[in-house]
């Protein structure tokens, strides 16, 4: 395997890992935030 292929593999692995961590953290946070607003301020969950 050439050095360029190894570098591309490493870059794609980092990009994939960052996006996976972002989605894993942000989706539950958004759901929790919406439920919090519903309970505290009686706002709609869809807004």
Buried (B, 14 or more C-beta within 10 A) or exposed (E): EEEEEEEEEEEEEEEEEEEEEEEEEEEEEEEEEBEEBEEEEEEEEEE
